[in-house]
Amino acid sequence: MNDLFVEVAQAQIQKQGEELCGDRVDWVKGGNSTIIAWSDGLGSGVKASILSTLTSKIIVSMLEREASLDEVVETLAQTLPICRIRKIAYSTFSVIQVLPGGDTYLAEFDNPPIFWIRKGRLMQPERRERQIGKRKILESNFRIQKDDWLIGVTDGVVHAGIGGVWNLGWRWEKIASFLETTVNSHLDAATLAKKVIETTDKLYRGAPGDDATCVVAKVRLVERLILWAGPPEDNRLDPEIVQRIRQFPGKKVICGGTTANIAARLMGKKVEVDLSSFERDIPPVGRLEGVDLVTEGILTLSSALRRLRTGVKLEDVFYQKDGVSQLLKCLLEADEINIVGGRAINPAHQNPKLSGELSLKARVLEEIVVELSNRGKIVSLEFF
């Protein structure tokens, strides 16, 4: 069960006429748990945005430091008091904390109840009411499993279409039915969140009457990838690295013709070139039994880095056959990525007087690590 991975994404639209959304979503992933919090600030615009941001950030940062919910709510009460005029909280909140084995804690305060979908059917966590200060919190403890979905929305989604397309709005029950028929194992969290908000916007006829947010947590097995780029400085390490590649419990990618030939020789296989993948300025990929993808080296890696910097998404490359797109697909699908970089200098690309640390390939790999880490992936880089 420790291989469970929580894929988190969110989408939102702001109230018509406002520059900022008054809802906020924050999440953090650590060794002990995944914590997701979202908040709906009172009103809309800048003030609501500040209030919801304070709320969600306080929740995530305190729970990450293992504070109790009582301490969190007490801090929120001191920071965000009850509105004297309307007698309601300045911001609502919901928080989900998922432990590595799947045990899940849920706390909800004045937000619409979450949707828990399993095998296309709505599940109902057992809730208990708890008084903390002047606030009534609904709490739940339940256990999630692979292919479960947890979806949270703010009031703006539930009320979408009210007085227009639907007199009573989209409503929680109708959203639940929409989710039951929409989720499937091929969908990712970002796409589902986008679908919910796109539907919300349509119900508002493009003029949202409130801020609307959807946060999605898809539970699946962790996707691991190892990428070997370049021979080691000491060729006596070749067998060790190839053995590591072969035994790796996940997808395997090799970048570089020389590197692929080393792997093929030690594995007793042969690299075959797939000319159907050739495109202008992008070398074709290779095929090697036991390895998921073989590409050319520095040109492909550099092109992948440039596209990562432009914000390329998985959907942009999913059906593309060229080497750069196939490499990006592997990188973007993975959650944990181990990169093995070789320090051997290719005289075609480098001045041999330069050190390995200053080599072009090393710099490209280091910058790829930065780009992938910024996307929330766990990435390690080793040089040999």
C-alpha positions in Angstrom: 0.0 0.0 0.0 3.0 2.4 0.4 3.0 2.6 -3.4 -0.2 4.7 -3.4 0.2 8.1 -5.0 -2.1 11.0 -4.7 -2.2 13.1 -7.9 -3.6 16.5 -7.1 -4.9 19.3 -9.4 -7.2 22.2 -9.3 -9.1 24.5 -11.6 -11.1 27.7 -10.9 -12.8 30.7 -12.3 -13.4 34.1 -10.6 -16.7 36.0 -10.3 -17.5 38.1 -13.3 -15.8 41.5 -13.0 -13.2 40.4 -10.5 -9.5 40.1 -11.3 -8.7 37.6 -8.5 -10.5 34.4 -7.4 -11.7 34.5 -3.8 -11.1 30.7 -3.4 -7.7 29.2 -2.6 -6.3 25.6 -2.8 -3.0 24.6 -1.3 -1.4 21.2 -0.9 1.9 19.7 0.2 3.4 16.2 -0.2 5.9 14.8 2.3 7.2 11.5 3.5 4.4 11.2 6.1 1.3 12.3 4.2 -0.4 14.3 1.5 -2.3 17.4 2.8 -4.8 19.3 0.7 -6.7 22.3 1.9 -9.1 24.6 0.1 -11.0 27.7 1.3 -13.7 30.1 0.2 -13.2 33.6 1.3 -16.2 35.8 2.3 -17.4 37.9 -0.6 -15.2 38.1 -3.7 -12.2 39.9 -5.1 -9.0 40.9 -3.4 -10.3 40.7 0.2 -11.8 37.2 -0.3 -8.5 36.1 -2.0 -6.4 37.3 1.0 -8.8 35.6 3.5 -8.9 32.2 1.7 -5.1 32.3 1.1 -4.4 32.9 4.8 -6.8 30.1 5.7 -5.5 27.4 3.4 -1.9 28.2 4.0 -2.3 28.2 7.8 -4.0 24.8 7.6 -1.4 23.2 5.4 1.6 24.6 7.2 0.4 23.7 10.7 -0.8 20.2 9.8 2.5 19.6 8.0 4.2 20.4 11.3 1.9 17.9 12.9 -0.3 20.4 14.8 -3.7 19.1 15.9 -6.9 20.3 14.3 -7.9 22.1 17.5 -4.7 24.1 17.3 -5.3 24.9 13.6 -8.9 26.0 14.2 -7.9 28.1 17.2 -5.2 29.8 15.1 -7.8 30.5 12.4 -10.2 31.9 14.9 -7.6 34.3 16.2 -6.5 35.2 12.7 -9.9 35.3 10.9 -12.7 36.3 13.4 -16.4 36.0 12.8 -17.9 38.8 10.7 -19.7 41.1 13.2 -22.5 42.1 10.7 -23.3 38.8 9.0 -22.3 36.5 11.9 -20.5 34.1 9.7 -16.9 33.0 9.3 -14.7 35.1 7.1 -13.7 31.9 5.2 -14.8 28.3 5.0 -12.3 25.4 4.7 -12.0 21.7 4.0 -8.9 19.7 4.5 -7.9 16.1 3.5 -4.8 14.3 4.9 -3.8 11.0 3.2 -1.3 8.8 4.9 1.0 6.5 2.8 -1.1 3.4 3.5 -4.4 5.0 2.4 -5.8 6.0 5.8 -7.5 9.4 5.2 -8.7 12.2 7.5 -11.2 14.7 6.4 -12.4 17.9 8.1 -15.0 20.2 6.6 -16.3 23.6 7.8 -19.1 25.3 5.8 -17.9 24.0 2.4 -20.0 21.6 0.3 -19.3 18.0 1.2 -16.5 16.3 -0.8 -17.3 13.7 -3.4 -15.6 10.3 -2.9 -15.9 8.1 -6.1 -14.9 4.5 -6.2 -15.5 2.3 -9.3 -17.9 4.9 -10.7 -20.0 5.1 -7.6 -20.4 7.7 -4.9 -19.1 6.6 -1.5 -20.3 8.3 1.7 -17.7 8.7 4.5 -19.3 8.6 8.0 -19.1 12.1 9.4 -19.2 13.2 13.0 -19.8 16.6 14.3 -17.3 18.3 16.6 -17.4 21.7 18.3 -14.1 23.5 18.3 -14.6 27.0 19.8 -17.6 28.5 18.1 -17.2 26.4 15.0 -18.9 23.2 14.2 -16.5 20.9 12.2 -17.5 17.7 10.4 -14.8 15.1 10.6 -14.3 11.7 8.9 -11.8 8.9 8.9 -11.8 6.4 6.1 -9.5 4.4 4.0 -8.9 5.0 0.3 -7.5 2.6 -2.3 -6.1 2.6 -5.8 -8.4 4.2 -8.4 -10.4 6.2 -5.8 -11.2 9.9 -6.5 -11.7 12.7 -3.9 -13.2 15.8 -5.4 -13.9 19.1 -3.5 -15.8 22.1 -4.8 -16.8 25.5 -3.5 -20.3 27.0 -3.4 -19.7 28.7 -6.8 -19.8 25.3 -8.4 -22.9 24.0 -6.6 -24.8 27.2 -7.3 -23.8 27.4 -11.0 -26.8 28.0 -13.3 -29.1 29.2 -10.5 -32.0 31.3 -11.8 -30.8 30.5 -15.4 -30.1 27.1 -16.9 -31.3 25.4 -13.7 -33.4 27.3 -11.2 -31.8 25.6 -8.2 -28.3 25.6 -9.6 -26.1 22.6 -10.5 -26.7 21.2 -7.0 -24.5 18.7 -5.1 -26.5 15.6 -6.2 -26.3 16.5 -9.9 -22.6 17.1 -9.6 -22.2 13.7 -8.0 -24.1 12.1 -10.9 -21.8 14.0 -13.4 -18.7 12.7 -11.6 -20.0 9.1 -11.5 -20.4 9.1 -15.2 -17.2 11.1 -16.0 -14.4 9.6 -14.0 -12.4 6.7 -15.4 -8.9 5.2 -15.0 -7.6 7.0 -18.1 -8.5 10.4 -16.9 -6.0 12.5 -14.9 -6.7 14.8 -12.0 -6.1 18.0 -14.0 -8.5 17.0 -16.8 -11.3 16.2 -14.4 -10.9 19.5 -12.5 -10.9 21.3 -15.9 -14.1 19.5 -17.0 -15.9 20.4 -13.8 -15.0 24.1 -14.1 -15.7 24.2 -17.8 -19.2 22.9 -17.1 -19.6 25.4 -14.3 -18.8 28.3 -16.6 -21.3 27.0 -19.2 -24.0 26.9 -16.6 -23.2 30.5 -15.7 -23.3 31.3 -19.4 -19.8 32.7 -19.3 -20.7 35.2 -16.6 -19.9 33.5 -13.2 -22.0 34.9 -10.3 -19.5 33.6 -7.8 -15.9 32.3 -7.5 -15.9 28.6 -8.4 -13.1 26.1 -7.6 -12.7 22.3 -8.1 -9.8 20.4 -6.5 -9.3 16.8 -7.5 -7.2 14.0 -5.8 -6.8 10.9 -7.9 -5.4 7.9 -6.0 -3.2 5.5 -8.1 0.0 3.6 -7.9 3.2 5.6 -8.1 4.8 5.8 -11.5 8.6 5.5 -11.4 11.1 6.2 -14.2 14.9 5.8 -14.5 16.7 7.8 -17.2 20.3 7.0 -18.2 22.0 9.7 -20.2 25.7 9.2 -21.1 28.4 6.7 -20.4 30.2 6.9 -17.0 33.7 8.5 -16.8 35.0 5.1 -15.8 33.8 2.4 -18.2 34.3 -0.2 -15.5 31.0 1.1 -14.1 29.1 0.1 -17.2 27.9 -3.3 -15.9 26.8 -1.8 -12.6 24.7 0.8 -14.2 23.2 -1.6 -16.8 22.3 -4.0 -14.0 20.6 -1.1 -12.1 18.6 -0.2 -15.2 17.5 -3.8 -15.7 16.4 -4.2 -12.1 14.6 -0.9 -11.8 10.9 -1.3 -10.8 9.5 1.1 -13.4 9.9 2.6 -16.8 13.4 2.7 -18.3 14.7 5.3 -20.7 18.1 5.6 -22.3 19.3 8.9 -24.0 22.3 8.7 -26.3 23.4 6.3 -29.0 26.7 5.3 -27.3 24.9 4.7 -24.0 22.3 2.6 -25.7 25.0 0.5 -27.5 26.7 -0.1 -24.1 23.4 -1.3 -22.7 22.7 -3.5 -25.7 26.1 -5.1 -25.6 25.9 -6.0 -21.9 22.3 -7.2 -22.2 23.1 -9.3 -25.3 20.5 -7.4 -27.4 20.5 -5.2 -30.4 19.4 -1.5 -30.8 17.1 -1.0 -33.8 16.2 2.4 -35.2 12.6 3.3 -35.7 12.6 5.5 -38.8 8.8 6.1 -38.5 9.6 8.4 -35.5 11.9 10.7 -37.5 10.9 14.3 -37.8 12.8 17.4 -39.0 15.5 18.3 -36.4 14.5 15.5 -34.1 16.5 12.2 -34.5 14.5 9.0 -34.6 14.1 6.8 -31.5 15.5 3.3 -31.1 14.1 0.0 -29.9 15.9 -2.1 -27.3 14.3 -5.1 -25.6 14.0 -4.5 -21.9 14.0 -0.7 -22.2 10.9 1.4 -22.7 12.4 4.2 -24.8 15.8 4.9 -26.5 16.5 8.3 -27.9 19.4 10.3 -29.2 21.3 12.2 -26.5 22.0 16.0 -26.2 19.8 17.2 -29.0 16.7 15.4 -27.7 17.4 16.3 -24.1 17.9 20.0 -25.0 14.7 20.1 -27.0 12.8 18.5 -24.1 14.2 21.1 -21.7 13.1 23.9 -24.0 9.6 22.5 -24.2 9.4 22.0 -20.4 10.2 25.7 -20.0 7.3 26.6 -22.2 4.9 24.8 -20.0 4.3 21.7 -22.2 1.5 19.4 -20.8 1.0 15.7 -21.1 -2.0 16.1 -23.4 0.3 18.1 -25.8 2.6 15.1 -26.4 0.5 12.1 -25.6 -0.1 11.0 -29.2 3.1 12.3 -30.8 5.6 9.8 -32.1 8.8 11.9 -32.3 11.7 11.3 -29.9 11.3 14.5 -27.9 7.5 14.0 -27.4 8.0 10.4 -26.4 10.7 11.4 -23.8 8.4 14.2 -22.5 5.5 11.8 -22.2 7.6 9.5 -20.0 8.8 12.3 -17.9 5.4 13.9 -17.4 3.7 10.6 -16.6 6.3 9.8 -13.9 6.0 10.8 -10.2 9.5 9.7 -9.1 12.3 10.1 -11.6 15.9 8.8 -11.1 18.4 10.4 -13.6 21.8 8.8 -14.1 24.2 11.1 -15.9 27.5 10.0 -17.4 30.6 12.2 -17.1 32.3 10.9 -20.1 32.9 13.8 -22.5 31.7 13.5 -26.1 34.3 15.3 -28.2 31.6 16.1 -30.8 29.8 18.3 -28.3 32.4 19.5 -25.8 35.8 21.0 -25.3 37.7 18.1 -23.6 39.4 20.5 -21.3 36.1 21.3 -19.6 35.3 19.4 -16.4 32.3 17.0 -16.2 30.4 19.4 -14.0 30.6 22.1 -16.7 29.7 19.8 -19.6 26.7 20.7 -21.7 24.8 17.5 -21.0 25.3 17.9 -17.2 23.9 21.4 -17.3 20.9 20.3 -19.4 20.2 17.4 -17.0 20.4 19.7 -14.0 18.0 22.2 -15.5 15.6 19.4 -16.4 15.6 18.4 -12.8 14.6 21.9 -11.8 11.8 22.0 -14.3 10.4 18.6 -13.2 10.8 19.5 -9.5 8.8 22.7 -10.1 6.0 20.4 -11.4 5.9 18.6 -8.0 7.8 15.5 -9.1 10.4 13.8 -6.9 13.6 13.8 -9.0 17.1 12.6 -8.2 20.3 13.1 -10.3 23.5 11.2 -10.0 26.7 11.5 -12.0 29.2 8.7 -12.7 
